Amino acid sequence: MADPSSEKPTTTQREKLEAKESAILAAAHREFAEMGFDGAKMAAIARRASVAEGTIYLYYRNKAELLERVVARFWSALTEGALAAIPEQSPAIEQLMALARYHLTEVVNDFDFIGFTSQVRQKKPRDDRSLDPIRRYVRVFDAIYRRGVDRGEFSANTECRHWRDLFYGQLEYAARTMVLRNSNDTDSVMAHLEHVLRAGLAQPRLADSPQQTHEEDLGQLLAAMKRDLERLEQAIQPKTST
């Protein structure tokens, strides 16, 4: 007769283990967002998850490994949500705006943790494999951009990475302003971003000026972005009663 101790866990046992791990990851997410890596304590995470501190070490060897799993889980879920939010059959500009609205909402809702992961990312070497989940999320934009170029909807005068930086940079600036000012005027943010994208991507730019250099082209994009950020900041300024 088989040794019961060697048998695989039943479905119920696996579910319990998975539920406990999920509670640990959710608790660690909150602890890292509030306390940062150095300030986060395994004992505090255990209390938040309603488990013994030693239980965490059954799943993860140390705090660094736990953090890596929390970050991967968060960005993987974010990527799945982004893909689900994008209307597959719509024009590329509408897909970008759907991604923009999704991204802005998620950044505002989990502002502290996303800011924390940005700090973690900056400290890691560029070839660190733990950054792969974040890269997969960023590539959602890249796929839409390439789709727009292939369909002839977008001009390809500027590299994808410049538009990606502009896209995420403007949204994260807007999210920070919205959080600090306790504003929820998402529609104004979307309107300004759409103006930038349509003016720069959806119409051929500089078609009559082939002699203009790439640096001049990028300079115009950055100048336009600065003007729109200034308008955006004014648009989401809380209204004071008179």
Disulfide bonds with the S-S distance in Angstrom:
none
